[in-house]
C-alpha cells in the first residue's frame, strides 16, 4: 500500500510540474484571446474582404441562389455550360444567354451599389460621423440592396427553370451531382414549357 501511495504521489507531482512548465511557457507567448478579426482592420472596407468586393462588382453568384439551385431550379450559367448534354434547342440556348447577360448586368449594378453602401457605412464609423439615425439609414440601405441582389439571383433561376423541360431539369441535377433517389425531379410549382 505504501509503495502504491508513493508512486501515485510521484506521478501527481510529475503532472503538476509538467503543467507548471506549460503554464510558464504560455505566459511569455501572445494571448490566445486574439480576435479572428485581427488583421482585418487594414481592409479598405472592413466588412468586406477583397474577394467579396471583387465578386460583388463582377456580379458573381456568391451562393445567393442555393435555395433555387439545390431544389431543382437550374441557373443559366451552368445550363449553358451543359448545353450539349442537356440538348438545348437553339431557342433555349438563345433565351438562356439573354437571361444570363441581363442578370449579370443587374447583379453587377446591385453589387456596385452594395459595395458603395458598405464603404459609406465604414467611412461613417471611421470618421466618427455616426449616430443612431445615420446607422439606421446605412443599415436599411445595405439590407435593401442585399435583398434585391439575392432576389435577382433567385429570380434568374426561376426564369431559367421555365425555359427547360422536366427531363432537362432532371438531367441538369444528375450532371451537377445533385440527383439522389428522389432528387432532380422538376419542382411541382415550376412552369413547364416545351421547346
N, C-alpha and C positions, 0 to 999 in steps of 0.2 A: 504494500500500500504506500509506503513512504517513497519508494522509488518511482511509482506512478505519479504521485503528487509532485515530486521534484521534477520529473520530466514535463509535466503539464505547466509548472511554473516557468521552466526554461523556455518552452515553446511559446507561452504567452509573452514572456519578456522579449523574445526574438521578434514576435509580431509587432509589439509596441515600438521596438527600436526601429524596425523597418518602416512602420507608419510614420514615426517621428522623422526619419530621413526623408520620406516622401513629402511630408508637410513642409519640412525645411526647404526642399527643392522648390516647391511651388511658391513659397513666399518671395523668392527672388525672380520669378518669372512674371510676364504680363498677366493681367487679370483674365480669368476665363469668363468674365462678365461682359466682354466686348460685344457690342451690338452687331447683329447681322447687317445693319445699315452702314457699318464702318467702311469708309472709302467712297460711299455714295454721295457724300456731301460735296464732292467735286463735280458731280454731274451738272450739265448745263440746265436741265430741268430735273429737279430732284426726284419727282415721282415717276419718271420715265427713263429706262436705260436707252443707250444709243440704238440698240437693236429694236426696241419697242417704237422709238421715234421713227426710225427708218421704215419699219413695217407699216406704221400708220400712214406715213407720207406716200408709200408705194401702193397703198390700197390692199395690202395682204390680208388674208383671212383671219390670222391670229386666233384660230379655234373658235371664232364667234358664231359659226354656223354648225357646231357639233350636234345640237339638238335636231337639226334637219338632216345633216349628213348621215348620222348613225341611226336614224329612224326611217330610212328609205326614201329620202329626198336628195337625189344627186345634185352636185354643183356643176356649173358649166365648164369650169376649167378642166376638171378630171373627166367629165363627159367627153370633151373634145380630145383629151389625151387618149381616151379609149374608143375613139370614133370608129376605128376599123373593127375592133372586137364587138362593139355594140351594133355594128351595121347601121350606122346613122344614115338616113336619107340625105340628099343634098339640101332639102328644105330644113331638116332638123339641124344639120351642121351649120347652115347659114343663120338660123334663128338662135342657136346656141352661141355662135360667135358674136352676134349683135347683142345678146343678153349679157355676155361676159364683158364686152367693151363698154357697154352702158353702165354696168355695175362697177367696173374698175374705176371709171371716171368719177362716179358718185362716191365710192369708197375713198378715193384719193382726196376729193374735196372735203368730205367729212373728217377724214384723218388729219388733214392740214388744219382744219378749224379746231379739232380736239387738241392737237399739239400746241397751237397758239393759246387756247384756253388754259391748258396746263402751265404754259410758260407765264401767262398773266397771273395765275394763282401763285406760282413760285416767286415771281418778282414782287408780288404784294407782300408776301411773308419776308422776303429778303430785304426789302426796303422799309419794313415795319409800317407799311401803309395798309394795314388790315384791321378790320373790326368785325363785329358780328354781322352787320348789314352787308358789308363787302364780301365777307366769307360766304354768306348765303347766296349772293348773286353769282359768285365764281363757281360754287359747287353745283348750283342749279344749272348753270350753263354747261358745265362739264358733264353732268348727269344726262342732260337732254341730248348732247352730242353723242355720248356713249350709247344711249338707247337708239338713236337714229342710225348709228353705224351698225349696231347689231341687227336691227330690223332690216337694213339694207342687205346684209349678208344672208339672213334667213329668208327674206322675201325672194332673193335671187334663186335659192334652192327650190322654193315653191314654184316659181315660174319655170325652172328647168324641168322639174318633175312633170309639169303639164305638157312639156314638149315630147316626152318619151312614152313608149308603150309599157304596159306592166312587165312584159318579158324583158325589155331593155333595162328596166329598173332592177329586176331580179338579177340579170346578168351583171349589171354595174356592182351590185352588192357582192356578188361572187368574185368579180375581178379585183375589188378593193378589199377582199378577205373579211367582209362583214357577215357573210351568209353562214348561218348555222341551220339547225333543223327547221326553224320557223322564220329565220331572219331573211331579209332581202325581198320579201314579197312587196308588191305595191301597197302603199298605205291605203287604208279604206277610204280616206277622205280626199286622196289625190285625184284630181280630174284626169280622166283617161282620154287621150287624143291619139288617134291612129293616123300615122302619116305614111 
